[in-house]
């Protein structure tokens, strides 16, 4: 009997061959102009041939003020469309669907923007913040409106490039999470204060995407529903924001965390995922939100064991399972599970892959790289 995880699914008219989602993962394969490269196309072809029903790309900035790396994909101008067309076509030829993750870094872009003599921006400046120590300033109302429009323009380009959907990044440490969090958003205008005002940016972005990419285009969001430290966004407000987003027309929610706390336990990339009890660390959040919205919920967060993922779907805690780190070393892992549901991913959740991309390198499994290096050193010279 076929597992529920391999059942075909339809999401806003997008037909998916199973419930597996490759969660957005920054890859560092773009060129210095933010365009798609041949190496990047090869990288995504491996993922597309590996069995996942939906692939979500890594973060793609919609506005120059939201960039975090010199080798990060850009969707800021129409010049990006030809390269993106080649990428979407390559993925489709292998039977997978692909979405682009649209984002703005907010204050998290400070390190990169400093190299270009530019200021990073956020909802409001918080002095003596123990979670962030780089300079940035509060956004003006005009800048907020410009960013809203940039998300809509980017979604229109993505659709023209043949992608099946867009996912707005509303989680982790980035701009939308910054606006949603009462810890960081201390504005006194229409963009701050109440939860309604702090989520206004989300609502306006959804509206602009719908106006420019179409009401029928699948629109997903990765939503941070609780910050990783005390005094930040509380879950009850995050869950309320999820309900509102479903009402505003978002087609699926991938549930994750908001602003980052202590490394790594107070973040989305927890370590030591060595037993089922450490897996699915956002499952309770998913279960609650799934019971309160009428759109699909994607569960991410340390998923490794097939039977655990299967159980979560069967019990109605989520509609899709979304994985990130296991796909780095094993892009074929879904196909592997088709052969053997007892297969255990080789990912040990060491986060060395994360550390290397923070240094400006391309995404790779560092454990695999070390093993290959040992083999090459042991080989005799010809």
N, C-alpha and C positions, 0 to 999 in steps of 0.2 A: 504493500500500500504506500502511495506517495505521501511524503511528509507535507504538512501544511506549509512549510517554508518554501516548498517548490511549486506551490499553486500559482498560476498566472493571476495577475492583479491588474486592475484598471484604476488609474489615478487621473481624474479630470480628462478622461479620454485618452490618456497615455497608457498604452498597453505594455505591461511589464511581465517578463517571463517567470519571475519569482518574487519573493519578498525580501531578497537580499539587496541592501544598498551599500555601495562603497561611499562612506562618509567623506566629506570634503577634506582634502589633505594637501597642504601647500607642497609643491614639488620642486620649485626652483629651476624649472626647465625653460622658462621664457628667455627671450633675448633681452638686450639692454633697452629696447624700445617697448618691451612688454608684449611682443608678438609671439605667436606660436612657432615653435621650431620643429624640425624633423625628428629630433630626439624626443621631443615631447609627444609627438604623434605616436612614435614607437612605444613610449611609456604607456599611453592610454590604450593602444592596441592590445598590449599584454593584459590590461585590466578587462577590456571588452571581451577578449577570448577566454577569460578566466571564469566566467559564469554569472557574475552579478547582474541582476536585472536592471538596476539603475546605478550609474556612476555620477557622482557630484565632483566637479573639479575643485581644485584648491581656490583660495581666496583670489578674486579678481577685483582690483580697485576701480570704482566708478568715477572718481574725481582725483586730480593730482594731489590734493591735500590729504587724501586718504591712503596714500601709498606707504608701504613699509619696507620695500626691498627693491634694489635696482634690477632684479631678475624676477619680477612678479608680473603675471599677466594683467594687461590693461584692457578695459572696455570703455575707455574715455572718448574715443573718436571712431569714425567709420572705417578708419584705416585698419582696424583690428578684424574686420569682417572676413576678408579673404582667408586668412590663416585659420580662423575659427571654423570656417566652412570646411576646410580640409580635415580638421580635427573631428568635427561631428560626423562627416562622411565616413571617415576611417572606423569610427566606433560603430556606426550603424551597419556597416558591411559585415561586422562580426556579431550582429544580433543583439546588441545592448542599446540601452537608451542613456542619454547623457544630459545633465543639467549643469549650468554654470552657477557658482556661488558668487553673488555680488556683495561687495562690502566696502566699508569706509573704516579706516583704522582709528579715527579720532585721535586722542592723545597718544595712542600706542605707536603712531608714526613718527614720534619725536626724534628718535635716534637716527632714522634715515633722513628725515627732512632737514636736520641740522647739517648734514653733508651738502645740502643744496642751499643753505642759508635761508631756509623757510621755517615758519613757525607752525608747530602742531596746534590743533584745536580740539576742544572738547565742549561739553555742555556748560561747564563752569569750572573755574580754577579752584582747586582745593589746596590750601597751603599746608605744608608739613604732613603730606600724605605718606604714611609708612609703606604704602603699596606702590608708589610711583615717585621717582625722584628726578624726572627730566622736565625741562621748561615747556610750557604750552599755555594757551590762553583760551578764554571763553569765546564761543562763536557768536557772531552777530546774527540778527534775524535774517538779513540778506544772505548770509553764508548758509544758513540752514535751508532756506528756500532753494538755493543753488544745488545743494547736495540732494535734496528731494528730487529735483528735476533730473539730476545726473543718474539717479537710480532708474528712473523711467526711461531715459534715453538709452541707458545700457541694456535694459531688458528688450527694448525694440531692436537693438543691434544683435543681441543674442538670438532672438527669434529669426531675424533675417539670415543669420549664419547657420540655421538649420538645427539648433539645439532644441531638445524636447521640453525643456522647462528651465526656470530660474529658481535659485534658492537665495533668499535674502539672509545675510549673516546678522542675526540679532542676538548673538551669544558671546561668551568668553569676555575678552577685555575690550572689545571694539565699540564703535560709536553708538550703535543702538542700545547695547547693554549699558553704556555710560549714561545715556539719556534716561533709561528705565530705572536706574539705581538711585534711590534717594540719598545714598552716601555721596555720590559724585555729582548728581544733578541738583544744584542748589539755586537754580534760576528762580526769578520772581515774576517772569512773564508767562505767556501762554504755553511755553515749552517746559515749565518746571512746576514743582509743588505737588499737586495731586497726582494720583496714578493716571487719571485721564490725560492730564497735561504731559506727564513724563512719557506716555505712550503715543502722544500726538505724532511724533516723528514716524513711528511705525505705520500709523494710519495713513498719513499723507504719502508715504512711500508706496504703500499698497495702492492707493488711489492713482498715483502717477503712473505706476507700472501698468495698471489696468487700462488707463487712458491711452497709453502709447504702445503696449504690446498686445492688448486685446483682452476681453473678458473671458475668452475661451482658452487662454494660454495658461498652462499649469504654473502656479505660483506657490512655492514652498518657503518655509522659514525655519531656520535653526534658532531656537529661542532659549536664552538663558533665563531660567525661571527662579533661580536663587543664587545670590552671590556667595563666594567662597570664604566669607569672613563675617563675623558678627557686626551688626550695624549697617549692613548693606541691604540689598533687595531680599525681602522675605518671601518664602514660597507662596503664601496665600495671595500676595500681589502678583507674583509671576504667573500663577495659575489663572488669576483674573485677566491678566494680559493675554494669555492663551485663548481664553473664552472670547475676548473681544476680537482678536485676530481672526478667529473662525467666523465670527459674525461679519467682519469687514471683507471677507472674501478670500482669505488664504486657503489653499487647497490641502495642505498637509503641514504638520508641525513636527520637527525633529527636536526632541526635548534634551536640553543640556544645561550647563551651569552658566552663570553670569560673570561678573568681575572676579578676577583671580585673587586667591588668598595665598596661604603658605604653599611653597613649592615642595612636593607636587600634590599633596593631599587636598589642598584647597583649590584645585584646578580641575579641568576636564580630563587631563591625562594622568590619572592616578597610576601608581606603580604597584609592583608585587601582586600581579593578577595570576596567582599560582594555584588557586583553588576556586571552585564555584561560588563559595561564600564571598569572594572579593569581586566577582563578576557582576555585571548588570547593575552598577551602582546608581543609576538613575531610574531604576525600575519602578520604585514607589511613586516617584513623580509622574512617570508615564501612566501608571495605573489610575492615579487621581485625575489627570488631565483627560485621559481617554474616556473616563466616565462623565466628563462635563462638556465635551465637544462632539460635533457630529461629522468631523473630518478625520482622515487617517492620521495616526500618530506613529512616528518612527522612534524606536528605542536605540540609543547609542550608549556607550560607556562600558568598556572592558568586557565585551562579549567574546567568549572563547569556546564554550561548550555547546555543541549542537543541541543536545537534549534540553538544556536550559533555555535556549532561544526558542525552541519548539514549544516548550511548556508556556513560556510567556505569551506567545501568540495564541495558543489554544485557550489560555485562561482569559484572553481579552485584555491583557495589559498594554498591548500595542498591536499595530497592523503590519509593521515592517521592522526588520532588524538591520541596524546600521553599524558597520565596522570600519575602523580606520587603520590602526597599527598592524593588524594581521595581514592586510593586503600589501603592505610595504615589502615584506619578504616573500609573500606567497600570493601574487595576484590571481592565481588559479585556485584559491582555496575553496570557492563554491563548487567548482567541478570536482575537487577532491572529496567534498562532503557528499556529493552525489554517489560516489563510489563507496564511501565508508563514513557513515554518520558518527562513528566513534573516533574519527581522526582528531588529533589535538594539534592546534596551530603551534608552529615553532617560535612565534613571538613570545618573548619573556618580559615584555613591558618594561624594559630598562630605560627607555626614553633617550637613549643615545642618538637615535634618529632625529629626535627633536633638537638636541644639543647641536648636532652638526648643521642643520638648516639655519639655526640662529647665528651660526658662524659664516653664513653666506654660501654654503655648499648645497649641492643637489640632494634631494631626498634619497636615502638608501638605508638598508638595515645594516647597522654597524657591526652587529654580531656576525652576519654573513660576510661582511668585508674583512673582518679579522680572520675568519676561517679561510677565506680565499688567500689572504696574505700569508698565512701559515703554510698553506699548500705550495704556493709559489716559491717560498723560501726553502722548502724542503726538496724541491725538484732539482736534479743535477743539471749543471750547465751542459749544453750540447756542444 
